[in-house]
Amino acid sequence: MKFDSTFKRCRLLGVIMFLMMPLLALAQTRITGTVTDTKNEPLPGASVKQKGTGNGTSTDGKGAFTLTLREGSSTLSVSIVGYKSKEVSTVGKSILNVVLEEDNNSLSEVVAIGYQNIQRKNTAGAISSVKGKDFENTPYSRLMPCCRVGLRA
């Protein structure tokens, strides 16, 4: 008798859990949109992240993105090098068009290196020198005899 009531309770609990599964799918929101600059040109490779989570994506060649939001923050952070980052709220939205402004001050982050003669003691990086003599007596295999079976190289 006790087994029968326990079995009915477990079965009822299983049915209730099965019926509540679609609610988990409804908790996720799918956001699509595009990222452009002030001239309405698409920005490929822009980073689109859900704030406070590791959930994110990047834009394709046309500046388009699709992101399924997880529970938590409903704010997206959009950024790309050379443009000001922007945070956009997604509350009540499923399509976003984000326009980023150029950041003229970001040029201080860029490092350009040209060819010049530098003494080893004045550098902070690793330097190594290789000369032709180092390669003169290095044994190497030939592919010709393997490729042309029966023919002389």
Backbone bond lengths (Angstrom), bond angles and torsions (degrees), N, CA, C in turn:
res aa  C-N    CA-C-N  psi(-1)  N-CA   C-N-CA  omega(-1)  CA-C   N-CA-C  phi
1 M - - - 1.448 - - 1.535 110.83 -
2 K 1.339 115.85 -43.17 1.449 120.16 -179.52 1.538 110.32 -66.54
3 F 1.330 117.92 -38.18 1.456 122.16 179.00 1.525 111.08 -63.27
4 D 1.301 117.23 -38.53 1.467 121.50 -178.24 1.534 111.21 -65.57
5 S 1.330 118.19 -41.75 1.463 120.00 179.72 1.532 111.44 -71.30
6 T 1.320 116.75 -35.14 1.455 120.71 177.29 1.524 110.16 -65.87
7 F 1.309 117.43 -41.26 1.457 122.12 178.98 1.532 110.58 -63.34
8 K 1.332 117.09 -40.93 1.465 120.68 179.14 1.531 110.79 -65.63
9 R 1.316 116.95 -39.30 1.469 120.29 178.40 1.528 111.31 -64.84
10 C 1.322 117.00 -43.92 1.459 121.35 179.36 1.524 110.78 -63.75
11 R 1.304 116.41 -40.73 1.455 120.26 179.59 1.525 110.30 -66.37
12 L 1.331 117.49 -42.30 1.455 121.63 177.87 1.536 110.75 -63.20
13 L 1.325 116.80 -42.23 1.455 121.41 178.00 1.530 110.70 -63.85
14 G 1.322 118.00 -39.82 1.468 122.23 177.36 1.514 111.99 -63.03
15 V 1.330 117.45 -41.73 1.463 121.41 179.34 1.533 109.91 -65.77
16 I 1.319 117.43 -42.13 1.468 121.09 179.17 1.520 110.60 -62.90
17 M 1.331 118.39 -43.53 1.459 121.66 179.28 1.526 110.84 -64.53
18 F 1.339 117.16 -38.70 1.459 121.13 178.81 1.526 110.93 -64.20
19 L 1.325 116.68 -38.84 1.458 120.50 -179.50 1.535 112.12 -73.39
20 M 1.330 118.00 -21.28 1.466 120.79 -178.89 1.522 112.57 -89.82
21 M 1.328 119.08 -8.96 1.466 121.76 -179.23 1.523 113.20 -58.95
22 P 1.329 121.00 -40.53 1.464 118.90 179.10 1.530 113.60 -60.61
23 L 1.320 117.83 -24.13 1.459 120.26 178.07 1.526 111.46 -64.82
24 L 1.323 117.20 -30.48 1.458 120.25 177.59 1.525 110.67 -67.28
25 A 1.307 116.71 -37.32 1.463 120.21 178.88 1.525 111.10 -70.03
26 L 1.315 117.45 -31.14 1.454 120.69 -179.99 1.522 112.29 -72.31
27 A 1.323 117.54 -19.90 1.456 120.90 -178.76 1.529 111.63 -72.14
28 Q 1.336 117.85 -16.52 1.455 120.79 -179.96 1.519 109.72 -95.75
29 T 1.326 115.64 140.90 1.452 121.82 -179.77 1.514 108.70 -118.31
30 R 1.319 116.25 134.41 1.460 120.91 178.82 1.527 109.08 -100.51
31 I 1.336 115.40 124.30 1.454 122.33 -178.36 1.531 108.17 -113.62
32 T 1.310 116.49 131.31 1.464 121.65 173.16 1.522 107.79 -123.22
33 G 1.314 116.06 158.57 1.460 118.44 178.30 1.503 112.15 173.63
34 T 1.328 114.96 -171.77 1.461 121.92 178.68 1.521 109.63 -133.36
35 V 1.314 115.13 154.02 1.462 122.18 176.17 1.522 106.97 -119.88
36 T 1.341 116.08 122.50 1.463 121.58 -178.94 1.522 109.82 -130.23
37 D 1.336 115.72 169.03 1.459 120.27 174.13 1.527 108.92 -96.12
38 T 1.311 117.08 -174.93 1.465 120.58 -176.50 1.525 112.43 -68.22
39 K 1.339 117.68 -17.62 1.469 121.67 177.50 1.522 111.73 -92.46
40 N 1.334 116.82 10.47 1.465 124.27 -179.89 1.530 112.27 65.90
41 E 1.332 117.42 26.48 1.465 123.01 175.35 1.528 108.06 -92.49
42 P 1.340 118.74 136.22 1.470 120.38 179.77 1.526 111.57 -66.51
43 L 1.323 115.69 148.73 1.463 121.65 178.83 1.534 109.14 -112.78
44 P 1.334 118.06 94.09 1.463 119.90 177.63 1.524 111.25 -71.93
45 G 1.317 116.83 143.50 1.460 121.73 177.74 1.510 114.89 84.18
46 A 1.330 118.14 9.16 1.466 120.16 177.46 1.531 109.03 -71.65
47 S 1.302 116.47 144.04 1.459 122.59 -179.51 1.527 109.86 -90.82
48 V 1.341 116.78 126.51 1.460 122.61 177.86 1.522 107.03 -120.26
49 K 1.346 116.98 113.36 1.468 121.49 -175.99 1.515 110.99 -125.91
50 Q 1.323 115.12 145.38 1.459 120.57 172.62 1.524 106.98 -79.58
51 K 1.318 116.06 122.30 1.470 121.49 -174.35 1.525 110.59 -61.70
52 G 1.319 115.84 133.74 1.450 122.19 176.76 1.516 114.53 83.94
53 T 1.321 118.26 1.67 1.465 121.83 178.54 1.526 108.75 -132.37
54 G 1.296 116.52 173.81 1.464 121.50 175.54 1.515 111.62 -92.76
55 N 1.316 116.99 6.02 1.453 122.91 -177.31 1.528 109.84 -77.12
56 G 1.324 116.97 125.00 1.449 118.84 179.88 1.511 112.18 -169.30
57 T 1.324 115.12 174.20 1.456 122.44 178.95 1.523 108.45 -154.72
58 S 1.321 116.85 179.73 1.463 120.65 175.01 1.524 108.84 -130.22
59 T 1.315 115.57 158.79 1.459 119.96 -176.95 1.525 110.51 -78.77
60 D 1.323 115.89 152.92 1.457 121.12 178.49 1.525 110.40 -85.61
61 G 1.316 117.73 -167.85 1.455 122.17 -177.07 1.515 114.30 -63.27
62 K 1.330 116.97 -22.22 1.464 121.16 179.41 1.524 112.21 -99.39
63 G 1.326 117.12 7.71 1.461 121.38 179.64 1.517 113.62 80.76
64 A 1.332 118.15 9.14 1.468 121.88 -177.28 1.530 110.96 -90.46
65 F 1.329 115.65 150.98 1.461 121.38 176.77 1.518 110.12 -145.36
66 T 1.331 115.60 158.31 1.459 123.82 173.21 1.523 106.90 -137.63
67 L 1.324 116.55 130.88 1.460 121.08 -177.87 1.516 109.52 -142.32
68 T 1.326 116.60 131.24 1.461 121.92 174.65 1.521 107.95 -95.78
69 L 1.328 116.06 114.87 1.461 120.92 -177.03 1.516 110.69 -75.65
70 R 1.296 115.19 140.63 1.466 121.47 175.01 1.512 108.82 -96.01
71 E 1.306 115.39 174.04 1.470 119.33 177.33 1.517 108.99 -61.71
72 G 1.291 115.41 147.50 1.459 120.06 -179.96 1.507 110.25 124.19
73 S 1.290 115.84 -132.55 1.458 121.88 -175.59 1.526 111.81 -68.03
74 S 1.335 115.82 143.90 1.453 121.01 175.64 1.526 109.82 -110.35
75 T 1.330 116.32 28.87 1.456 121.97 179.99 1.524 109.16 -116.61
76 L 1.344 115.90 134.20 1.454 121.46 176.95 1.521 109.43 -103.59
77 S 1.311 115.68 141.40 1.454 122.18 174.91 1.525 107.49 -110.65
78 V 1.331 116.38 121.47 1.465 121.84 -177.18 1.518 108.14 -114.66
79 S 1.348 117.40 129.45 1.460 120.23 -178.60 1.520 111.09 -151.32
80 I 1.323 114.43 154.97 1.462 122.98 174.24 1.528 106.41 -159.23
81 V 1.313 116.63 150.00 1.463 121.14 -178.55 1.523 109.70 -63.40
82 G 1.325 116.08 132.91 1.455 121.82 178.66 1.515 113.56 94.88
83 Y 1.342 117.47 -3.93 1.465 121.90 -179.61 1.522 109.03 -130.47
84 K 1.322 116.58 153.43 1.455 121.61 177.48 1.526 109.40 -72.21
85 S 1.324 116.69 135.64 1.463 121.34 176.92 1.515 109.81 -68.27
86 K 1.335 115.78 153.18 1.460 120.13 -178.41 1.514 109.12 -141.27
87 E 1.332 115.98 139.15 1.458 121.71 175.11 1.521 108.58 -108.71
88 V 1.343 115.28 131.73 1.455 121.47 -174.73 1.528 109.00 -126.99
89 S 1.324 117.43 132.76 1.463 121.98 176.56 1.528 109.64 -80.62
90 T 1.331 115.93 140.54 1.464 120.79 -179.06 1.523 112.55 -108.70
91 V 1.317 118.01 10.75 1.460 121.58 -176.58 1.528 109.42 -62.74
92 G 1.320 117.17 120.88 1.460 122.72 177.86 1.518 114.19 73.02
93 K 1.323 118.42 14.12 1.464 121.53 -178.57 1.519 110.15 -122.30
94 S 1.320 115.88 147.39 1.455 120.49 172.70 1.526 110.97 -123.80
95 I 1.333 117.43 -14.63 1.460 122.31 177.09 1.530 108.62 -126.10
96 L 1.323 116.54 127.69 1.470 121.83 -179.32 1.524 110.21 -124.07
97 N 1.300 116.61 135.82 1.457 122.41 170.49 1.520 106.89 -118.65
98 V 1.335 115.86 110.65 1.456 121.90 -174.36 1.524 109.06 -105.41
99 V 1.334 116.23 130.73 1.462 122.10 177.85 1.520 107.86 -112.52
100 L 1.343 116.45 121.92 1.462 121.39 179.66 1.525 110.14 -103.81
101 E 1.325 115.41 141.64 1.466 121.65 178.54 1.520 109.73 -95.21
102 E 1.324 115.88 147.76 1.460 120.42 177.74 1.520 110.19 -65.90
103 D 1.335 114.91 145.16 1.466 121.09 178.49 1.520 108.09 -112.44
104 N 1.315 116.09 99.47 1.467 120.40 -177.56 1.512 112.42 -70.99
105 N 1.315 118.77 -19.04 1.457 121.76 -179.25 1.516 112.73 -82.72
106 S 1.335 118.25 -8.87 1.456 120.31 -176.44 1.523 112.80 -76.41
107 L 1.325 118.10 -3.91 1.452 119.60 178.90 1.517 112.18 -65.46
108 S 1.320 118.38 -19.10 1.458 120.30 177.57 1.525 111.12 -70.23
109 E 1.349 118.38 -15.44 1.453 121.91 179.25 1.526 112.34 -84.58
110 V 1.319 118.00 -14.28 1.454 122.28 -175.80 1.517 109.55 -89.57
111 V 1.327 116.81 135.92 1.452 122.28 178.10 1.526 107.89 -118.56
112 A 1.318 117.06 123.56 1.457 121.90 177.77 1.519 108.73 -111.43
113 I 1.322 116.01 130.53 1.455 120.69 -178.80 1.530 107.72 -119.78
114 G 1.309 116.83 128.54 1.455 121.81 177.43 1.509 110.09 -108.38
115 Y 1.304 116.13 177.92 1.453 121.01 178.23 1.524 109.35 -85.76
116 Q 1.304 114.78 128.96 1.451 120.06 177.81 1.520 109.01 -160.10
117 N 1.295 115.98 164.24 1.457 121.26 176.99 1.520 108.68 -87.93
118 I 1.327 115.66 124.54 1.462 121.25 179.51 1.516 108.03 -130.26
119 Q 1.315 116.56 139.86 1.449 120.75 174.77 1.524 108.83 -76.67
120 R 1.312 116.25 146.01 1.463 120.42 -177.45 1.529 112.52 -58.71
121 K 1.305 117.83 -36.93 1.460 119.88 -177.06 1.528 112.68 -69.46
122 N 1.343 118.84 -16.58 1.458 122.07 -178.75 1.535 113.57 -94.88
123 T 1.313 117.90 2.27 1.472 119.68 -177.99 1.515 111.10 -103.42
124 A 1.314 115.45 155.51 1.460 120.76 178.36 1.523 111.17 -105.64
125 G 1.325 118.18 -9.75 1.458 121.60 -177.65 1.516 112.27 -99.51
126 A 1.318 116.24 -177.24 1.454 122.11 178.89 1.527 109.31 -88.44
127 I 1.325 115.81 137.62 1.453 121.34 179.14 1.513 107.85 -131.13
128 S 1.319 117.21 137.13 1.456 120.79 171.99 1.515 108.78 -138.06
129 S 1.307 115.13 149.14 1.459 121.18 -179.24 1.512 109.06 -117.44
130 V 1.337 116.71 137.35 1.451 122.47 177.68 1.518 106.79 -128.86
131 K 1.322 116.14 132.07 1.456 121.04 -179.19 1.524 109.43 -113.57
132 G 1.314 116.00 163.25 1.458 121.63 -179.04 1.514 113.06 -61.69
133 K 1.351 118.14 -31.92 1.465 121.85 179.46 1.523 111.77 -61.62
134 D 1.324 116.65 -28.43 1.467 120.29 -179.64 1.523 111.06 -66.37
135 F 1.323 117.57 -23.73 1.462 121.25 -176.67 1.530 113.64 -102.53
136 E 1.324 118.35 -8.11 1.455 121.26 -173.41 1.516 113.26 -57.69
137 N 1.299 119.49 -49.92 1.459 122.54 -174.18 1.530 112.70 -102.84
138 T 1.299 117.14 25.23 1.456 120.22 179.20 1.526 109.63 -78.99
139 P 1.338 118.47 125.70 1.466 119.67 178.33 1.530 110.21 -73.39
140 Y 1.295 115.29 138.90 1.459 120.18 177.54 1.519 108.09 -142.86
141 S 1.314 116.38 156.08 1.461 120.50 -179.07 1.513 110.08 -92.11
142 R 1.344 115.77 153.73 1.460 121.58 177.53 1.512 108.27 -106.63
143 L 1.294 117.45 138.10 1.453 121.48 179.45 1.520 112.32 -89.82
144 M 1.316 119.27 -18.19 1.460 122.05 -175.24 1.528 113.53 -57.95
145 P 1.335 120.76 -51.01 1.468 118.40 -178.79 1.532 112.12 -61.61
146 C 1.340 118.35 -30.40 1.453 120.73 -179.63 1.525 111.38 -74.05
147 C 1.309 116.77 -35.14 1.450 120.78 -175.23 1.518 111.98 -79.21
148 R 1.326 117.11 -35.18 1.458 120.69 -175.73 1.521 107.74 -111.12
149 V 1.273 116.75 82.55 1.452 121.40 -178.73 1.523 109.32 -68.67
150 G 1.298 116.86 129.09 1.456 121.24 178.02 1.516 113.23 86.31
151 L 1.301 120.18 -6.30 1.451 122.65 178.86 1.520 108.99 -109.19
152 R 1.316 114.84 148.90 1.458 118.83 177.90 1.508 109.92 -85.82
153 A 1.324 114.11 143.84 1.460 118.97 -179.49 1.496 112.00 -79.71
